Amino acid sequence: MALGAVVEQDGVKSPVKVVVFRKGSTVGYVSAVPEGRVGEGFAVLSAVVDAQLAKLG
């Protein structure tokens, strides 16, 4: 499952993207936040998600 949200910390709002995955009873997630200017495109890298899924076997 993938989702996007806007979080606020100390009055500053920032977008975040999260991928949540499950295998058996194990649940994991990978998140991404933009570097630099907000508004530029950013994503959770598929290579990172694939590596984490591979660790689950």
SULMO-V884889 format. One record per residue. N is the residue number from 0. RES is the residue in three letters. OMEGA is omega in degrees with one decimal (NA if undefined). Layout:
N,RES,OMEGA + N,RES,OMEGA
This chain:
0,MET,177.1 + 1,ALA,178.4 + 2,LEU,176.2 + 3,GLY,-179.8 + 4,ALA,172.6 + 5,VAL,179.3 + 6,VAL,-179.7 + 7,GLU,175.4 + 8,GLN,-178.8 + 9,ASP,177.5 + 10,GLY,179.7 + 11,VAL,-179.7 + 12,LYS,179.6 + 13,SER,175.6 + 14,PRO,175.5 + 15,VAL,175.2 + 16,LYS,-175.6 + 17,VAL,170.6 + 18,VAL,179.7 + 19,VAL,179.8 + 20,PHE,-178.0 + 21,ARG,170.2 + 22,LYS,-174.7 + 23,GLY,-179.1 + 24,SER,-179.6 + 25,THR,178.1 + 26,VAL,177.8 + 27,GLY,176.7 + 28,TYR,174.3 + 29,VAL,-179.0 + 30,SER,177.4 + 31,ALA,173.2 + 32,VAL,-177.5 + 33,PRO,171.5 + 34,GLU,176.9 + 35,GLY,-174.6 + 36,ARG,173.3 + 37,VAL,-179.0 + 38,GLY,174.4 + 39,GLU,-179.0 + 40,GLY,175.2 + 41,PHE,-177.7 + 42,ALA,169.1 + 43,VAL,-176.8 + 44,LEU,-179.1 + 45,SER,178.8 + 46,ALA,178.6 + 47,VAL,178.7 + 48,VAL,179.7 + 49,ASP,179.4 + 50,ALA,179.3 + 51,GLN,177.4 + 52,LEU,178.5 + 53,ALA,178.2 + 54,LYS,178.9 + 55,LEU,176.9 + 56,GLY,NA
